[in-house]
Amino acid sequence: PLLVRKNGDGYEIVAGRRRYLAAKKLDGDGVTDTDKLPCVLLEADDDATAIEASLAENVERLPMDDLEHYEAFAALRR
């Protein structure tokens, strides 16, 4: 599922943006059942928690190079 958090009147994707974009493209190409995606709501609304959740998922996906590690942890530190 996508990991989302409340953002004003809507929701923001914290983790799963690639899955969302892939489903959106499939929907545009006429593939059925891609207009509704399962989501998990992140209860914490602070940026640090969202960055940490996103970072945890990205670390699981592919090994990051040194620059990506630096950028991810710099964002988390901010």
PDB file of N, CA, C and O in Angstrom:
ATOM      1  N   PRO A   1       0.828  -1.212   0.000  1.00  0.00           N
ATOM      2  CA  PRO A   1       0.000   0.000   0.000  1.00  0.00           C
ATOM      3  C   PRO A   1       0.859   1.258   0.000  1.00  0.00           C
ATOM      4  O   PRO A   1       2.027   1.235   0.388  1.00  0.00           O
ATOM      5  N   LEU A   2       0.256   2.347  -0.442  1.00  0.00           N
ATOM      6  CA  LEU A   2       0.911   3.642  -0.358  1.00  0.00           C
ATOM      7  C   LEU A   2       0.868   4.105   1.093  1.00  0.00           C
ATOM      8  O   LEU A   2      -0.078   3.800   1.819  1.00  0.00           O
ATOM      9  N   LEU A   3       1.879   4.832   1.509  1.00  0.00           N
ATOM     10  CA  LEU A   3       1.881   5.437   2.830  1.00  0.00           C
ATOM     11  C   LEU A   3       1.558   6.911   2.620  1.00  0.00           C
ATOM     12  O   LEU A   3       2.291   7.615   1.926  1.00  0.00           O
ATOM     13  N   VAL A   4       0.465   7.382   3.214  1.00  0.00           N
ATOM     14  CA  VAL A   4       0.018   8.755   3.021  1.00  0.00           C
ATOM     15  C   VAL A   4      -0.164   9.441   4.371  1.00  0.00           C
ATOM     16  O   VAL A   4      -0.279   8.801   5.415  1.00  0.00           O
ATOM     17  N   ARG A   5      -0.186  10.777   4.304  1.00  0.00           N
ATOM     18  CA  ARG A   5      -0.499  11.554   5.507  1.00  0.00           C
ATOM     19  C   ARG A   5      -1.412  12.700   5.119  1.00  0.00           C
ATOM     20  O   ARG A   5      -1.424  13.141   3.970  1.00  0.00           O
ATOM     21  N   LYS A   6      -2.167  13.170   6.079  1.00  0.00           N
ATOM     22  CA  LYS A   6      -3.091  14.276   5.872  1.00  0.00           C
ATOM     23  C   LYS A   6      -2.291  15.521   5.519  1.00  0.00           C
ATOM     24  O   LYS A   6      -1.257  15.804   6.125  1.00  0.00           O
ATOM     25  N   ASN A   7      -2.786  16.263   4.529  1.00  0.00           N
ATOM     26  CA  ASN A   7      -2.132  17.494   4.102  1.00  0.00           C
ATOM     27  C   ASN A   7      -3.223  18.475   3.695  1.00  0.00           C
ATOM     28  O   ASN A   7      -3.723  18.445   2.571  1.00  0.00           O
ATOM     29  N   GLY A   8      -3.576  19.339   4.630  1.00  0.00           N
ATOM     30  CA  GLY A   8      -4.660  20.287   4.357  1.00  0.00           C
ATOM     31  C   GLY A   8      -5.972  19.549   4.169  1.00  0.00           C
ATOM     32  O   GLY A   8      -6.389  18.785   5.039  1.00  0.00           O
ATOM     33  N   ASP A   9      -6.630  19.778   3.024  1.00  0.00           N
ATOM     34  CA  ASP A   9      -7.903  19.116   2.744  1.00  0.00           C
ATOM     35  C   ASP A   9      -7.726  17.760   2.065  1.00  0.00           C
ATOM     36  O   ASP A   9      -8.700  17.034   1.869  1.00  0.00           O
ATOM     37  N   GLY A  10      -6.482  17.412   1.705  1.00  0.00           N
ATOM     38  CA  GLY A  10      -6.241  16.162   0.989  1.00  0.00           C
ATOM     39  C   GLY A  10      -5.189  15.317   1.689  1.00  0.00           C
ATOM     40  O   GLY A  10      -5.023  15.377   2.907  1.00  0.00           O
ATOM     41  N   TYR A  11      -4.487  14.533   0.891  1.00  0.00           N
ATOM     42  CA  TYR A  11      -3.459  13.643   1.402  1.00  0.00           C
ATOM     43  C   TYR A  11      -2.202  13.769   0.557  1.00  0.00           C
ATOM     44  O   TYR A  11      -2.259  14.100  -0.627  1.00  0.00           O
ATOM     45  N   GLU A  12      -1.070  13.501   1.187  1.00  0.00           N
ATOM     46  CA  GLU A  12       0.229  13.563   0.534  1.00  0.00           C
ATOM     47  C   GLU A  12       0.853  12.166   0.591  1.00  0.00           C
ATOM     48  O   GLU A  12       0.780  11.497   1.622  1.00  0.00           O
ATOM     49  N   ILE A  13       1.457  11.730  -0.496  1.00  0.00           N
ATOM     50  CA  ILE A  13       2.121  10.431  -0.526  1.00  0.00           C
ATOM     51  C   ILE A  13       3.467  10.565   0.156  1.00  0.00           C
ATOM     52  O   ILE A  13       4.294  11.387  -0.238  1.00  0.00           O
ATOM     53  N   VAL A  14       3.684   9.752   1.185  1.00  0.00           N
ATOM     54  CA  VAL A  14       4.953   9.732   1.907  1.00  0.00           C
ATOM     55  C   VAL A  14       5.867   8.670   1.294  1.00  0.00           C
ATOM     56  O   VAL A  14       7.057   8.911   1.092  1.00  0.00           O
ATOM     57  N   ALA A  15       5.312   7.505   1.002  1.00  0.00           N
ATOM     58  CA  ALA A  15       6.068   6.410   0.398  1.00  0.00           C
ATOM     59  C   ALA A  15       5.162   5.714  -0.610  1.00  0.00           C
ATOM     60  O   ALA A  15       3.994   5.440  -0.336  1.00  0.00           O
ATOM     61  N   GLY A  16       5.724   5.434  -1.780  1.00  0.00           N
ATOM     62  CA  GLY A  16       4.955   4.745  -2.802  1.00  0.00           C
ATOM     63  C   GLY A  16       4.656   5.599  -4.018  1.00  0.00           C
ATOM     64  O   GLY A  16       3.785   5.262  -4.819  1.00  0.00           O
ATOM     65  N   ARG A  17       5.374   6.701  -4.159  1.00  0.00           N
ATOM     66  CA  ARG A  17       5.113   7.606  -5.288  1.00  0.00           C
ATOM     67  C   ARG A  17       5.289   6.896  -6.627  1.00  0.00           C
ATOM     68  O   ARG A  17       4.520   7.137  -7.557  1.00  0.00           O
ATOM     69  N   ARG A  18       6.284   6.030  -6.737  1.00  0.00           N
ATOM     70  CA  ARG A  18       6.492   5.303  -7.999  1.00  0.00           C
ATOM     71  C   ARG A  18       5.311   4.378  -8.303  1.00  0.00           C
ATOM     72  O   ARG A  18       4.878   4.271  -9.450  1.00  0.00           O
ATOM     73  N   ARG A  19       4.796   3.712  -7.269  1.00  0.00           N
ATOM     74  CA  ARG A  19       3.618   2.845  -7.466  1.00  0.00           C
ATOM     75  C   ARG A  19       2.423   3.672  -7.908  1.00  0.00           C
ATOM     76  O   ARG A  19       1.666   3.257  -8.785  1.00  0.00           O
ATOM     77  N   TYR A  20       2.248   4.849  -7.299  1.00  0.00           N
ATOM     78  CA  TYR A  20       1.147   5.731  -7.667  1.00  0.00           C
ATOM     79  C   TYR A  20       1.264   6.173  -9.122  1.00  0.00           C
ATOM     80  O   TYR A  20       0.290   6.116  -9.873  1.00  0.00           O
ATOM     81  N   LEU A  21       2.459   6.614  -9.517  1.00  0.00           N
ATOM     82  CA  LEU A  21       2.650   7.074 -10.892  1.00  0.00           C
ATOM     83  C   LEU A  21       2.481   5.942 -11.901  1.00  0.00           C
ATOM     84  O   LEU A  21       1.946   6.151 -12.990  1.00  0.00           O
ATOM     85  N   ALA A  22       2.936   4.747 -11.539  1.00  0.00           N
ATOM     86  CA  ALA A  22       2.759   3.592 -12.433  1.00  0.00           C
ATOM     87  C   ALA A  22       1.273   3.265 -12.593  1.00  0.00           C
ATOM     88  O   ALA A  22       0.812   2.990 -13.701  1.00  0.00           O
ATOM     89  N   ALA A  23       0.528   3.296 -11.494  1.00  0.00           N
ATOM     90  CA  ALA A  23      -0.915   3.020 -11.567  1.00  0.00           C
ATOM     91  C   ALA A  23      -1.628   4.101 -12.371  1.00  0.00           C
ATOM     92  O   ALA A  23      -2.550   3.804 -13.131  1.00  0.00           O
ATOM     93  N   LYS A  24      -1.208   5.348 -12.208  1.00  0.00           N
ATOM     94  CA  LYS A  24      -1.812   6.454 -12.955  1.00  0.00           C
ATOM     95  C   LYS A  24      -1.573   6.275 -14.461  1.00  0.00           C
ATOM     96  O   LYS A  24      -2.464   6.518 -15.275  1.00  0.00           O
ATOM     97  N   LYS A  25      -0.354   5.847 -14.812  1.00  0.00           N
ATOM     98  CA  LYS A  25      -0.056   5.606 -16.221  1.00  0.00           C
ATOM     99  C   LYS A  25      -0.877   4.440 -16.759  1.00  0.00           C
ATOM    100  O   LYS A  25      -1.409   4.514 -17.867  1.00  0.00           O
ATOM    101  N   LEU A  26      -0.981   3.374 -15.988  1.00  0.00           N
ATOM    102  CA  LEU A  26      -1.788   2.233 -16.422  1.00  0.00           C
ATOM    103  C   LEU A  26      -3.245   2.632 -16.598  1.00  0.00           C
ATOM    104  O   LEU A  26      -3.900   2.205 -17.548  1.00  0.00           O
ATOM    105  N   ASP A  27      -3.752   3.452 -15.683  1.00  0.00           N
ATOM    106  CA  ASP A  27      -5.128   3.916 -15.780  1.00  0.00           C
ATOM    107  C   ASP A  27      -5.315   4.738 -17.059  1.00  0.00           C
ATOM    108  O   ASP A  27      -6.326   4.603 -17.748  1.00  0.00           O
ATOM    109  N   GLY A  28      -4.337   5.585 -17.368  1.00  0.00           N
ATOM    110  CA  GLY A  28      -4.392   6.388 -18.594  1.00  0.00           C
ATOM    111  C   GLY A  28      -4.314   5.532 -19.849  1.00  0.00           C
ATOM    112  O   GLY A  28      -4.827   5.909 -20.903  1.00  0.00           O
ATOM    113  N   ASP A  29      -3.666   4.374 -19.726  1.00  0.00           N
ATOM    114  CA  ASP A  29      -3.556   3.453 -20.863  1.00  0.00           C
ATOM    115  C   ASP A  29      -4.767   2.534 -20.986  1.00  0.00           C
ATOM    116  O   ASP A  29      -4.806   1.672 -21.863  1.00  0.00           O
ATOM    117  N   GLY A  30      -5.755   2.716 -20.109  1.00  0.00           N
ATOM    118  CA  GLY A  30      -6.987   1.943 -20.204  1.00  0.00           C
ATOM    119  C   GLY A  30      -7.017   0.668 -19.392  1.00  0.00           C
ATOM    120  O   GLY A  30      -7.973  -0.100 -19.500  1.00  0.00           O
ATOM    121  N   VAL A  31      -5.989   0.413 -18.571  1.00  0.00           N
ATOM    122  CA  VAL A  31      -5.981  -0.770 -17.717  1.00  0.00           C
ATOM    123  C   VAL A  31      -6.990  -0.541 -16.595  1.00  0.00           C
ATOM    124  O   VAL A  31      -6.999   0.522 -15.974  1.00  0.00           O
ATOM    125  N   THR A  32      -7.834  -1.526 -16.336  1.00  0.00           N
ATOM    126  CA  THR A  32      -8.883  -1.372 -15.330  1.00  0.00           C
ATOM    127  C   THR A  32      -8.356  -1.647 -13.920  1.00  0.00           C
ATOM    128  O   THR A  32      -7.285  -2.228 -13.740  1.00  0.00           O
ATOM    129  N   ASP A  33      -9.125  -1.221 -12.941  1.00  0.00           N
ATOM    130  CA  ASP A  33      -8.843  -1.444 -11.516  1.00  0.00           C
ATOM    131  C   ASP A  33      -7.560  -0.791 -11.028  1.00  0.00           C
ATOM    132  O   ASP A  33      -6.935  -1.292 -10.094  1.00  0.00           O
ATOM    133  N   THR A  34      -7.157   0.307 -11.633  1.00  0.00           N
ATOM    134  CA  THR A  34      -5.965   1.014 -11.168  1.00  0.00           C
ATOM    135  C   THR A  34      -6.309   2.390 -10.611  1.00  0.00           C
ATOM    136  O   THR A  34      -5.412   3.150 -10.245  1.00  0.00           O
ATOM    137  N   ASP A  35      -7.586   2.717 -10.544  1.00  0.00           N
ATOM    138  CA  ASP A  35      -7.977   4.049 -10.079  1.00  0.00           C
ATOM    139  C   ASP A  35      -8.081   4.150  -8.563  1.00  0.00           C
ATOM    140  O   ASP A  35      -8.182   5.254  -8.026  1.00  0.00           O
ATOM    141  N   LYS A  36      -8.059   3.013  -7.861  1.00  0.00           N
ATOM    142  CA  LYS A  36      -8.120   3.014  -6.397  1.00  0.00           C
ATOM    143  C   LYS A  36      -6.969   2.168  -5.878  1.00  0.00           C
ATOM    144  O   LYS A  36      -6.864   0.982  -6.193  1.00  0.00           O
ATOM    145  N   LEU A  37      -6.114   2.784  -5.087  1.00  0.00           N
ATOM    146  CA  LEU A  37      -4.953   2.085  -4.548  1.00  0.00           C
ATOM    147  C   LEU A  37      -5.075   1.975  -3.037  1.00  0.00           C
ATOM    148  O   LEU A  37      -5.559   2.904  -2.390  1.00  0.00           O
ATOM    149  N   PRO A  38      -4.646   0.859  -2.464  1.00  0.00           N
ATOM    150  CA  PRO A  38      -4.683   0.734  -1.002  1.00  0.00           C
ATOM    151  C   PRO A  38      -3.683   1.693  -0.374  1.00  0.00           C
ATOM    152  O   PRO A  38      -2.580   1.884  -0.886  1.00  0.00           O
ATOM    153  N   CYS A  39      -4.083   2.292   0.740  1.00  0.00           N
ATOM    154  CA  CYS A  39      -3.239   3.262   1.440  1.00  0.00           C
ATOM    155  C   CYS A  39      -3.220   2.963   2.929  1.00  0.00           C
ATOM    156  O   CYS A  39      -4.180   2.437   3.492  1.00  0.00           O
ATOM    157  N   VAL A  40      -2.109   3.310   3.545  1.00  0.00           N
ATOM    158  CA  VAL A  40      -1.986   3.284   4.997  1.00  0.00           C
ATOM    159  C   VAL A  40      -1.787   4.724   5.422  1.00  0.00           C
ATOM    160  O   VAL A  40      -0.935   5.426   4.877  1.00  0.00           O
ATOM    161  N   LEU A  41      -2.566   5.163   6.386  1.00  0.00           N
ATOM    162  CA  LEU A  41      -2.505   6.543   6.860  1.00  0.00           C
ATOM    163  C   LEU A  41      -1.459   6.673   7.956  1.00  0.00           C
ATOM    164  O   LEU A  41      -1.543   6.000   8.983  1.00  0.00           O
ATOM    165  N   LEU A  42      -0.478   7.531   7.740  1.00  0.00           N
ATOM    166  CA  LEU A  42       0.545   7.831   8.736  1.00  0.00           C
ATOM    167  C   LEU A  42      -0.082   8.798   9.740  1.00  0.00           C
ATOM    168  O   LEU A  42      -0.450   9.917   9.383  1.00  0.00           O
ATOM    169  N   GLU A  43      -0.199   8.370  10.971  1.00  0.00           N
ATOM    170  CA  GLU A  43      -0.862   9.191  11.983  1.00  0.00           C
ATOM    171  C   GLU A  43      -0.041  10.407  12.370  1.00  0.00           C
ATOM    172  O   GLU A  43      -0.596  11.485  12.584  1.00  0.00           O
ATOM    173  N   ALA A  44       1.283  10.251  12.465  1.00  0.00           N
ATOM    174  CA  ALA A  44       2.134  11.383  12.833  1.00  0.00           C
ATOM    175  C   ALA A  44       2.147  12.379  11.685  1.00  0.00           C
ATOM    176  O   ALA A  44       2.237  11.992  10.520  1.00  0.00           O
ATOM    177  N   ASP A  45       2.057  13.659  12.013  1.00  0.00           N
ATOM    178  CA  ASP A  45       2.004  14.666  10.958  1.00  0.00           C
ATOM    179  C   ASP A  45       3.276  15.491  10.846  1.00  0.00           C
ATOM    180  O   ASP A  45       3.311  16.481  10.115  1.00  0.00           O
ATOM    181  N   ASP A  46       4.335  15.086  11.574  1.00  0.00           N
ATOM    182  CA  ASP A  46       5.568  15.867  11.495  1.00  0.00           C
ATOM    183  C   ASP A  46       6.426  15.400  10.316  1.00  0.00           C
ATOM    184  O   ASP A  46       6.371  14.237   9.914  1.00  0.00           O
ATOM    185  N   ASP A  47       7.206  16.313   9.778  1.00  0.00           N
ATOM    186  CA  ASP A  47       8.022  16.026   8.603  1.00  0.00           C
ATOM    187  C   ASP A  47       9.085  14.964   8.882  1.00  0.00           C
ATOM    188  O   ASP A  47       9.370  14.140   8.014  1.00  0.00           O
ATOM    189  N   ALA A  48       9.669  14.970  10.066  1.00  0.00           N
ATOM    190  CA  ALA A  48      10.727  14.015  10.388  1.00  0.00           C
ATOM    191  C   ALA A  48      10.215  12.580  10.299  1.00  0.00           C
ATOM    192  O   ALA A  48      10.908  11.709   9.774  1.00  0.00           O
ATOM    193  N   THR A  49       9.026  12.329  10.800  1.00  0.00           N
ATOM    194  CA  THR A  49       8.449  10.987  10.736  1.00  0.00           C
ATOM    195  C   THR A  49       8.188  10.580   9.296  1.00  0.00           C
ATOM    196  O   THR A  49       8.426   9.432   8.920  1.00  0.00           O
ATOM    197  N   ALA A  50       7.701  11.512   8.492  1.00  0.00           N
ATOM    198  CA  ALA A  50       7.439  11.215   7.082  1.00  0.00           C
ATOM    199  C   ALA A  50       8.733  10.914   6.334  1.00  0.00           C
ATOM    200  O   ALA A  50       8.789   9.969   5.548  1.00  0.00           O
ATOM    201  N   ILE A  51       9.770  11.709   6.573  1.00  0.00           N
ATOM    202  CA  ILE A  51      11.058  11.475   5.914  1.00  0.00           C
ATOM    203  C   ILE A  51      11.634  10.137   6.361  1.00  0.00           C
ATOM    204  O   ILE A  51      12.173   9.387   5.548  1.00  0.00           O
ATOM    205  N   GLU A  52      11.521   9.838   7.640  1.00  0.00           N
ATOM    206  CA  GLU A  52      12.033   8.567   8.162  1.00  0.00           C
ATOM    207  C   GLU A  52      11.314   7.379   7.515  1.00  0.00           C
ATOM    208  O   GLU A  52      11.954   6.394   7.148  1.00  0.00           O
ATOM    209  N   ALA A  53      10.010   7.465   7.377  1.00  0.00           N
ATOM    210  CA  ALA A  53       9.239   6.384   6.752  1.00  0.00           C
ATOM    211  C   ALA A  53       9.615   6.224   5.284  1.00  0.00           C
ATOM    212  O   ALA A  53       9.766   5.101   4.800  1.00  0.00           O
ATOM    213  N   SER A  54       9.764   7.315   4.587  1.00  0.00           N
ATOM    214  CA  SER A  54      10.152   7.279   3.181  1.00  0.00           C
ATOM    215  C   SER A  54      11.551   6.708   3.027  1.00  0.00           C
ATOM    216  O   SER A  54      11.796   5.883   2.147  1.00  0.00           O
ATOM    217  N   LEU A  55      12.458   7.140   3.872  1.00  0.00           N
ATOM    218  CA  LEU A  55      13.836   6.652   3.832  1.00  0.00           C
ATOM    219  C   LEU A  55      13.891   5.153   4.100  1.00  0.00           C
ATOM    220  O   LEU A  55      14.618   4.427   3.421  1.00  0.00           O
ATOM    221  N   ALA A  56      13.135   4.688   5.077  1.00  0.00           N
ATOM    222  CA  ALA A  56      13.118   3.260   5.401  1.00  0.00           C
ATOM    223  C   ALA A  56      12.659   2.437   4.205  1.00  0.00           C
ATOM    224  O   ALA A  56      13.225   1.381   3.923  1.00  0.00           O
ATOM    225  N   GLU A  57      11.645   2.912   3.508  1.00  0.00           N
ATOM    226  CA  GLU A  57      11.162   2.170   2.340  1.00  0.00           C
ATOM    227  C   GLU A  57      12.178   2.193   1.210  1.00  0.00           C
ATOM    228  O   GLU A  57      12.401   1.173   0.559  1.00  0.00           O
ATOM    229  N   ASN A  58      12.789   3.332   0.972  1.00  0.00           N
ATOM    230  CA  ASN A  58      13.761   3.430  -0.114  1.00  0.00           C
ATOM    231  C   ASN A  58      15.016   2.609   0.149  1.00  0.00           C
ATOM    232  O   ASN A  58      15.615   2.089  -0.792  1.00  0.00           O
ATOM    233  N   VAL A  59      15.420   2.485   1.389  1.00  0.00           N
ATOM    234  CA  VAL A  59      16.573   1.659   1.728  1.00  0.00           C
ATOM    235  C   VAL A  59      16.259   0.194   1.414  1.00  0.00           C
ATOM    236  O   VAL A  59      17.136  -0.545   0.966  1.00  0.00           O
ATOM    237  N   GLU A  60      15.029  -0.219   1.643  1.00  0.00           N
ATOM    238  CA  GLU A  60      14.612  -1.592   1.347  1.00  0.00           C
ATOM    239  C   GLU A  60      14.585  -1.858  -0.153  1.00  0.00           C
ATOM    240  O   GLU A  60      14.856  -2.976  -0.589  1.00  0.00           O
ATOM    241  N   ARG A  61      14.263  -0.848  -0.939  1.00  0.00           N
ATOM    242  CA  ARG A  61      14.068  -1.023  -2.386  1.00  0.00           C
ATOM    243  C   ARG A  61      15.377  -1.282  -3.102  1.00  0.00           C
ATOM    244  O   ARG A  61      15.543  -2.340  -3.709  1.00  0.00           O
ATOM    245  N   LEU A  62      16.287  -0.370  -3.050  1.00  0.00           N
ATOM    246  CA  LEU A  62      17.556  -0.478  -3.771  1.00  0.00           C
ATOM    247  C   LEU A  62      18.671   0.117  -2.929  1.00  0.00           C
ATOM    248  O   LEU A  62      18.443   1.059  -2.169  1.00  0.00           O
ATOM    249  N   PRO A  63      19.869  -0.422  -3.059  1.00  0.00           N
ATOM    250  CA  PRO A  63      20.981   0.197  -2.341  1.00  0.00           C
ATOM    251  C   PRO A  63      21.205   1.618  -2.866  1.00  0.00           C
ATOM    252  O   PRO A  63      21.168   1.857  -4.073  1.00  0.00           O
ATOM    253  N   MET A  64      21.431   2.533  -1.964  1.00  0.00           N
ATOM    254  CA  MET A  64      21.659   3.920  -2.356  1.00  0.00           C
ATOM    255  C   MET A  64      23.160   4.155  -2.474  1.00  0.00           C
ATOM    256  O   MET A  64      23.959   3.526  -1.779  1.00  0.00           O
ATOM    257  N   ASP A  65      23.528   5.074  -3.368  1.00  0.00           N
ATOM    258  CA  ASP A  65      24.931   5.435  -3.450  1.00  0.00           C
ATOM    259  C   ASP A  65      25.241   6.459  -2.353  1.00  0.00           C
ATOM    260  O   ASP A  65      24.345   6.887  -1.625  1.00  0.00           O
ATOM    261  N   ASP A  66      26.489   6.838  -2.242  1.00  0.00           N
ATOM    262  CA  ASP A  66      26.909   7.737  -1.161  1.00  0.00           C
ATOM    263  C   ASP A  66      26.181   9.072  -1.182  1.00  0.00           C
ATOM    264  O   ASP A  66      25.798   9.582  -0.129  1.00  0.00           O
ATOM    265  N   LEU A  67      25.985   9.646  -2.365  1.00  0.00           N
ATOM    266  CA  LEU A  67      25.303  10.931  -2.467  1.00  0.00           C
ATOM    267  C   LEU A  67      23.844  10.815  -2.031  1.00  0.00           C
ATOM    268  O   LEU A  67      23.339  11.689  -1.327  1.00  0.00           O
ATOM    269  N   GLU A  68      23.169   9.752  -2.439  1.00  0.00           N
ATOM    270  CA  GLU A  68      21.772   9.550  -2.030  1.00  0.00           C
ATOM    271  C   GLU A  68      21.679   9.369  -0.512  1.00  0.00           C
ATOM    272  O   GLU A  68      20.759   9.897   0.112  1.00  0.00           O
ATOM    273  N   HIS A  69      22.613   8.637   0.086  1.00  0.00           N
ATOM    274  CA  HIS A  69      22.644   8.500   1.544  1.00  0.00           C
ATOM    275  C   HIS A  69      22.771   9.873   2.201  1.00  0.00           C
ATOM    276  O   HIS A  69      22.026  10.204   3.122  1.00  0.00           O
ATOM    277  N   TYR A  70      23.718  10.658   1.718  1.00  0.00           N
ATOM    278  CA  TYR A  70      23.942  11.988   2.282  1.00  0.00           C
ATOM    279  C   TYR A  70      22.677  12.839   2.194  1.00  0.00           C
ATOM    280  O   TYR A  70      22.263  13.450   3.180  1.00  0.00           O
ATOM    281  N   GLU A  71      22.061  12.877   1.000  1.00  0.00           N
ATOM    282  CA  GLU A  71      20.872  13.717   0.807  1.00  0.00           C
ATOM    283  C   GLU A  71      19.722  13.260   1.697  1.00  0.00           C
ATOM    284  O   GLU A  71      19.004  14.087   2.259  1.00  0.00           O
ATOM    285  N   ALA A  72      19.545  11.949   1.827  1.00  0.00           N
ATOM    286  CA  ALA A  72      18.445  11.422   2.649  1.00  0.00           C
ATOM    287  C   ALA A  72      18.649  11.771   4.125  1.00  0.00           C
ATOM    288  O   ALA A  72      17.725  12.233   4.794  1.00  0.00           O
ATOM    289  N   PHE A  73      19.852  11.550   4.617  1.00  0.00           N
ATOM    290  CA  PHE A  73      20.093  11.831   6.026  1.00  0.00           C
ATOM    291  C   PHE A  73      20.169  13.336   6.307  1.00  0.00           C
ATOM    292  O   PHE A  73      19.823  13.771   7.405  1.00  0.00           O
ATOM    293  N   ALA A  74      20.609  14.125   5.345  1.00  0.00           N
ATOM    294  CA  ALA A  74      20.601  15.578   5.514  1.00  0.00           C
ATOM    295  C   ALA A  74      19.159  16.074   5.625  1.00  0.00           C
ATOM    296  O   ALA A  74      18.859  16.937   6.449  1.00  0.00           O
ATOM    297  N   ALA A  75      18.271  15.530   4.799  1.00  0.00           N
ATOM    298  CA  ALA A  75      16.852  15.911   4.880  1.00  0.00           C
ATOM    299  C   ALA A  75      16.258  15.495   6.218  1.00  0.00           C
ATOM    300  O   ALA A  75      15.482  16.240   6.816  1.00  0.00           O
ATOM    301  N   LEU A  76      16.621  14.306   6.686  1.00  0.00           N
ATOM    302  CA  LEU A  76      16.106  13.832   7.963  1.00  0.00           C
ATOM    303  C   LEU A  76      16.615  14.723   9.108  1.00  0.00           C
ATOM    304  O   LEU A  76      15.873  15.028  10.041  1.00  0.00           O
ATOM    305  N   ARG A  77      17.863  15.126   9.027  1.00  0.00           N
ATOM    306  CA  ARG A  77      18.445  15.974  10.066  1.00  0.00           C
ATOM    307  C   ARG A  77      17.757  17.340  10.114  1.00  0.00           C
ATOM    308  O   ARG A  77      17.518  17.882  11.193  1.00  0.00           O
ATOM    309  N   ARG A  78      17.436  17.900   8.922  1.00  0.00           N
ATOM    310  CA  ARG A  78      16.747  19.198   8.879  1.00  0.00           C
ATOM    311  C   ARG A  78      15.401  19.077   9.543  1.00  0.00           C
ATOM    312  O   ARG A  78      14.658  20.055   9.615  1.00  0.00           O
TER     313      ARG A  78
END
